[in-house]
Amino acid sequence: MSDGPVGFVLCSGLEQPLPSTRIAVLNMLPFLQSEGLQPHILFQPPRATETPDLTGVAEKAIASNSKAVVLQKVGGPSAVALARQLKSAGVHTIFSVCDRIDAEMVEATDATIIISDFLKSLYPTALQSRIHVVHDGIENPNICKGDWGTQRAPIEAVLVTSHSLSGLPVIEEVPSWLKVRIVGRYQRGMQNLHDMRWKWAEKTWEQRTQYLKFILNRQIECVPWGTESVYRDMLRADIGLIPIDTTPREAGAALPPDWMRKSENRLTLKMSLGLPVIATPIPAYESLIENGVNGFLATSARDWAIALNELRDPARRREMGLAARDSVSTQFSMQNQATKFIRVVRELGR
């Protein structure tokens, strides 16, 4: 396909983009422009949705002479109809998706961009040839720790999540020498109290006991995620934690559980900063972490206790943190991922 206008259909708006929109599209735009492509936004919803009404978007794409249209994490009847309209009009289509399995959209479009080899493997064999892996690129590669501390205790750990956790997964007990800061979907002030009240109301008496123990634990602090503050929270930490609840689901589920479909993003974010990381082994992490070299994979509470104890050593934290940064900085750079993205666009129609 020759260079030219490339249209984007987004699942969230430019003023308040979801992380998937920011990482998969907005971060890519400067690289597309520098390579001679002409990216433009054809559609953004007033509120984030993965099943928008895309009536009229095909006409906009054709009028703008778009050579290709990228449908970012949108699906449903309207998105399928749009892909088919564009294909009939000779406009190539690319489905860009992170953590969802949507064979119908893969079949309706000319190419699909997905964030991991594991997710690609979940699709039917007949669709594999049109699916391309483009990882989440590291957003702030120049930010890196310069200090791993000089003491064995106390030390601070950081856990970054897209949720508002009401418990600490896997780690049964926080050691006396450790403080854990959870950065997630929390509110400040009275709004946070309101959210806590709703969580309390939704729990059983047994769950309430555990929740109370969690919120009263002075070694655990929950703070709101912010675009800039999350980096300050990570830089002040000595180690990074990614504990994931992998409790088996009911038998007979059609797809692997959500935790198996997660991308490397939370891991590469911390590793790029030079944080030594302990993580639950999931498909996206197992291919990146060389256990004991650039991070730790920990399954049981005992595994977590051993890894935490080893990272009490400042020299060990520095050694592992630098190895972590070195192992991801090139492979998961935005430039490297943009190159893959651009290759998919240009190969259409060849």
C-alpha positions as CSV (number, residue, x, y, z in Angstrom):
1,M,0.0,0.0,0.0
2,S,1.4,3.4,-0.9
3,D,1.7,6.1,1.8
4,G,-1.2,8.4,2.3
5,P,-4.0,9.2,4.7
6,V,-4.6,6.6,7.5
7,G,-7.9,7.0,9.4
8,F,-8.4,6.0,13.0
9,V,-11.7,4.9,14.7
10,L,-11.2,5.1,18.5
11,C,-12.9,3.5,21.5
12,S,-12.3,6.6,23.6
13,G,-11.9,10.3,23.1
14,L,-8.8,12.4,22.8
15,E,-9.6,14.5,25.9
16,Q,-9.8,11.5,28.2
17,P,-8.3,8.6,26.3
18,L,-8.2,5.1,27.8
19,P,-4.7,3.7,28.3
20,S,-5.3,1.4,25.3
21,T,-6.1,4.4,23.0
22,R,-3.1,6.4,24.3
23,I,-0.6,3.5,23.9
24,A,-1.9,1.9,20.7
25,V,-2.8,5.0,18.8
26,L,-1.8,8.4,20.2
27,N,1.7,7.4,20.9
28,M,2.1,6.0,17.4
29,L,0.9,9.1,15.5
30,P,4.2,11.0,15.5
31,F,6.1,8.0,14.2
32,L,3.5,7.5,11.4
33,Q,3.9,11.2,10.5
34,S,7.7,11.0,10.4
35,E,7.4,8.0,8.0
36,G,5.3,9.9,5.5
37,L,1.9,8.5,6.5
38,Q,-0.9,11.0,7.2
39,P,-2.9,9.8,10.3
40,H,-6.2,11.5,11.1
41,I,-9.0,10.7,13.5
42,L,-12.2,9.7,11.8
43,F,-14.2,8.9,14.9
44,Q,-14.0,9.4,18.7
45,P,-16.9,8.6,21.0
46,P,-18.2,11.2,23.5
47,R,-17.8,8.5,26.1
48,A,-15.5,5.5,26.0
49,T,-17.2,2.4,24.4
50,E,-16.1,-0.7,22.6
51,T,-19.4,-1.0,20.7
52,P,-20.0,2.5,19.2
53,D,-22.5,3.5,16.5
54,L,-20.2,4.1,13.5
55,T,-22.9,5.2,11.0
56,G,-21.4,7.6,8.5
57,V,-17.8,6.8,9.2
58,A,-17.3,4.9,6.0
59,E,-18.4,8.0,4.0
60,K,-15.9,10.1,6.0
61,A,-13.1,7.7,5.3
62,I,-13.8,7.6,1.6
63,A,-14.2,11.4,1.4
64,S,-10.8,11.8,3.1
65,N,-9.2,9.4,0.6
66,S,-8.0,7.2,3.4
67,K,-5.8,4.3,2.2
68,A,-6.4,2.4,5.4
69,V,-8.6,2.7,8.5
70,V,-7.6,1.4,11.9
71,L,-10.4,0.3,14.2
72,Q,-9.0,0.6,17.7
73,K,-10.7,-1.9,20.1
74,V,-14.2,-1.5,18.7
75,G,-16.5,-4.3,17.8
76,G,-20.1,-5.2,17.5
77,P,-22.5,-5.1,14.5
78,S,-21.7,-1.4,13.6
79,A,-17.9,-2.0,13.5
80,V,-18.3,-5.2,11.5
81,A,-20.6,-3.4,9.0
82,L,-18.1,-0.5,8.7
83,A,-15.2,-2.9,8.0
84,R,-17.2,-4.6,5.3
85,Q,-18.3,-1.2,3.8
86,L,-14.7,-0.1,3.6
87,K,-13.5,-3.3,2.1
88,S,-16.2,-3.0,-0.7
89,A,-14.9,0.5,-1.3
90,G,-11.3,-0.6,-1.7
91,V,-10.2,0.8,1.7
92,H,-8.0,-1.5,3.8
93,T,-8.9,-2.1,7.4
94,I,-6.9,-3.0,10.5
95,F,-8.4,-4.2,13.7
96,S,-6.3,-3.1,16.7
97,V,-7.1,-4.9,20.0
98,C,-5.3,-5.6,23.3
99,D,-7.0,-8.0,25.7
100,R,-10.2,-9.1,23.9
101,I,-10.7,-12.1,21.6
102,D,-13.0,-11.1,18.7
103,A,-12.8,-13.5,15.8
104,E,-15.6,-11.8,14.0
105,M,-13.6,-8.5,13.7
106,V,-10.5,-10.4,12.6
107,E,-12.5,-12.0,9.8
108,A,-14.1,-8.8,8.8
109,T,-10.8,-6.8,8.5
110,D,-7.7,-7.2,6.3
111,A,-5.2,-7.3,9.2
112,T,-5.3,-7.4,13.0
113,I,-2.8,-6.0,15.5
114,I,-2.6,-7.7,18.9
115,I,-0.4,-7.2,21.9
116,S,1.0,-10.7,22.6
117,D,1.9,-14.0,21.0
118,F,-0.3,-15.7,23.6
119,L,-3.4,-13.8,22.6
120,K,-2.6,-14.5,18.9
121,S,-2.5,-18.3,19.7
122,L,-6.1,-18.2,21.1
123,Y,-7.5,-17.4,17.6
124,P,-8.5,-20.1,15.1
125,T,-5.6,-21.4,13.0
126,A,-7.2,-20.2,9.8
127,L,-7.0,-16.6,11.1
128,Q,-3.3,-16.7,12.3
129,S,-1.8,-15.4,9.0
130,R,-3.6,-12.0,9.2
131,I,-2.7,-11.4,12.9
132,H,0.4,-9.4,13.8
133,V,1.9,-8.8,17.2
134,V,2.7,-5.2,18.2
135,H,3.6,-4.9,21.9
136,D,2.7,-1.9,24.1
137,G,5.6,0.6,23.7
138,I,7.4,2.0,26.8
139,E,6.1,5.6,27.1
140,N,8.8,7.3,29.1
141,P,12.1,5.5,28.3
142,N,14.3,8.3,29.7
143,I,12.9,8.0,33.2
144,C,15.1,5.7,35.3
145,K,16.1,5.1,38.9
146,G,19.5,6.4,39.9
147,D,19.3,5.2,43.5
148,W,18.4,1.8,44.9
149,G,18.9,2.7,48.5
150,T,21.6,1.7,51.0
151,Q,19.5,-0.1,53.6
152,R,17.9,-3.5,54.2
153,A,15.0,-2.1,56.2
154,P,12.7,-0.4,55.9
155,I,12.2,-0.6,52.2
156,E,9.2,0.4,50.0
157,A,7.5,-1.5,47.2
158,V,5.1,-0.2,44.6
159,L,2.2,-2.0,42.9
160,V,0.6,-0.3,39.9
161,T,-2.9,-1.4,38.9
162,S,-5.9,-0.3,36.8
163,H,-8.2,-1.4,39.6
164,S,-9.0,-0.2,43.1
165,L,-7.8,-3.3,45.0
166,S,-9.4,-4.1,48.3
167,G,-6.8,-6.7,49.2
168,L,-3.3,-7.7,48.4
169,P,-3.3,-10.7,46.1
170,V,-1.1,-13.8,46.8
171,I,1.1,-12.1,49.4
172,E,-0.4,-13.4,52.6
173,E,1.5,-11.1,55.0
174,V,3.5,-8.0,54.5
175,P,6.9,-8.3,56.3
176,S,7.5,-5.9,59.1
177,W,10.3,-4.2,57.2
178,L,8.2,-3.5,54.0
179,K,5.8,-0.8,53.1
180,V,3.6,-1.3,50.0
181,R,2.1,1.6,48.0
182,I,-0.7,0.6,45.7
183,V,-1.3,3.0,42.8
184,G,-4.6,2.5,41.2
185,R,-8.2,3.6,40.6
186,Y,-8.6,5.3,43.9
187,Q,-10.2,8.7,44.7
188,R,-9.2,11.4,47.2
189,G,-11.0,12.6,50.3
190,M,-14.8,12.1,50.7
191,Q,-15.1,10.4,47.3
192,N,-12.7,7.7,48.5
193,L,-14.8,7.2,51.7
194,H,-17.9,6.8,49.5
195,D,-16.2,4.2,47.4
196,M,-15.0,2.3,50.5
197,R,-18.6,2.3,51.8
198,W,-19.9,0.7,48.6
199,K,-17.2,-1.9,48.7
200,W,-18.0,-2.7,52.3
201,A,-21.7,-3.1,51.5
202,E,-21.1,-5.5,48.7
203,K,-19.0,-7.9,50.8
204,T,-19.9,-10.9,53.0
205,W,-19.0,-10.8,56.7
206,E,-15.9,-12.9,56.1
207,Q,-14.8,-10.6,53.3
208,R,-15.4,-7.5,55.4
209,T,-13.0,-8.9,58.0
210,Q,-10.3,-9.2,55.4
211,Y,-11.1,-5.8,53.9
212,L,-11.0,-4.1,57.3
213,K,-7.6,-5.8,58.0
214,F,-6.4,-4.4,54.6
215,I,-7.5,-0.8,55.0
216,L,-6.2,-0.6,58.6
217,N,-2.8,-2.0,57.7
218,R,-0.4,0.9,58.3
219,Q,2.1,-0.8,56.0
220,I,-0.2,-0.5,53.0
221,E,-1.1,2.8,51.3
222,C,-3.5,3.2,48.5
223,V,-3.1,6.3,46.2
224,P,-4.8,7.5,43.0
225,W,-3.1,6.9,39.7
226,G,-2.0,10.0,37.8
227,T,-0.1,10.4,34.5
228,E,2.9,12.0,36.1
229,S,2.5,11.0,39.8
230,V,2.7,7.3,38.9
231,Y,6.3,7.8,37.9
232,R,7.1,9.6,41.1
233,D,5.5,6.8,43.1
234,M,7.6,4.2,41.2
235,L,10.9,6.1,41.4
236,R,10.6,6.5,45.2
237,A,10.1,2.7,45.5
238,D,12.9,0.2,46.0
239,I,11.1,-2.8,44.3
240,G,8.1,-3.4,42.1
241,L,5.3,-5.9,42.8
242,I,2.9,-7.5,40.3
243,P,0.9,-10.1,42.3
244,I,-2.1,-11.5,40.4
245,D,-4.9,-13.6,41.7
246,T,-4.9,-16.7,39.5
247,T,-7.7,-18.5,41.3
248,P,-9.1,-21.1,38.8
249,R,-12.4,-20.3,37.2
250,E,-15.3,-22.6,36.8
251,A,-14.7,-25.5,34.5
252,G,-15.9,-25.2,30.9
253,A,-15.1,-21.5,30.4
254,A,-14.7,-20.8,26.6
255,L,-11.7,-18.5,27.0
256,P,-8.7,-18.4,29.4
257,P,-9.3,-16.0,32.3
258,D,-8.6,-12.3,32.1
259,W,-5.3,-12.6,34.0
260,M,-3.9,-14.9,31.3
261,R,-4.7,-12.3,28.6
262,K,-2.9,-9.4,30.2
263,S,-0.1,-7.6,28.2
264,E,3.5,-7.0,29.3
265,N,2.7,-3.3,29.9
266,R,2.8,-3.2,33.7
267,L,5.9,-5.3,33.8
268,T,7.9,-3.4,31.1
269,L,6.8,-0.1,32.7
270,K,8.6,-1.0,36.0
271,M,11.5,-2.8,34.3
272,S,12.2,0.2,32.1
273,L,12.6,2.4,35.2
274,G,15.2,0.0,36.6
275,L,12.9,-1.4,39.3
276,P,13.7,-5.0,40.4
277,V,10.3,-6.7,40.0
278,I,8.6,-9.7,41.6
279,A,5.6,-10.9,39.5
280,T,3.1,-13.7,39.3
281,P,4.0,-15.9,36.3
282,I,1.5,-15.3,33.5
283,P,2.1,-15.9,29.8
284,A,3.1,-12.3,29.0
285,Y,5.6,-12.2,31.8
286,E,7.2,-15.6,31.6
287,S,8.9,-14.9,28.3
288,L,10.4,-11.7,29.6
289,I,11.7,-12.5,33.1
290,E,14.8,-14.7,33.5
291,N,14.1,-15.7,37.1
292,G,16.7,-14.4,39.5
293,V,18.5,-12.4,36.8
294,N,16.2,-9.5,35.6
295,G,13.3,-10.2,38.0
296,F,11.6,-12.8,40.0
297,L,8.6,-15.0,39.1
298,A,6.7,-16.0,42.3
299,T,3.7,-18.3,42.6
300,S,3.1,-19.2,46.2
301,A,3.3,-17.0,49.3
302,R,6.5,-18.7,50.1
303,D,8.0,-17.8,46.7
304,W,7.1,-14.2,47.4
305,A,8.6,-14.2,50.8
306,I,11.9,-15.6,49.5
307,A,12.1,-13.1,46.6
308,L,11.2,-10.2,48.9
309,N,13.9,-11.2,51.4
310,E,16.5,-11.4,48.7
311,L,15.7,-7.9,47.5
312,R,16.4,-6.5,50.9
313,D,20.0,-6.3,49.7
314,P,20.6,-2.9,48.1
315,A,23.4,-4.2,45.8
316,R,21.0,-7.0,44.6
317,R,18.3,-4.4,43.9
318,R,20.6,-2.3,41.8
319,E,22.0,-5.3,39.9
320,M,18.6,-6.7,39.1
321,G,17.1,-3.3,38.3
322,L,19.8,-2.5,35.7
323,A,19.4,-5.9,34.2
324,A,15.7,-5.4,34.0
325,R,16.0,-2.1,32.2
326,D,18.6,-3.4,29.8
327,S,16.4,-6.4,28.8
328,V,13.3,-4.3,27.7
329,S,14.6,-0.8,26.7
330,T,15.1,-1.7,23.0
331,Q,12.7,-4.6,22.4
332,F,9.7,-2.6,23.9
333,S,10.6,0.9,22.7
334,M,7.9,3.0,21.1
335,Q,10.1,3.3,18.0
336,N,10.4,-0.5,17.7
337,Q,6.6,-1.0,18.1
338,A,5.8,1.8,15.7
339,T,8.1,0.2,13.1
340,K,6.0,-3.0,13.4
341,F,2.8,-1.0,13.2
342,I,3.9,0.9,10.1
343,R,5.0,-2.4,8.5
344,V,1.5,-3.8,8.9
345,V,0.0,-0.7,7.3
346,R,2.4,-0.8,4.3
347,E,2.1,-4.5,3.6
348,L,-1.6,-4.3,3.0
349,G,-2.3,-4.6,-0.7
350,R,1.1,-5.8,-1.7
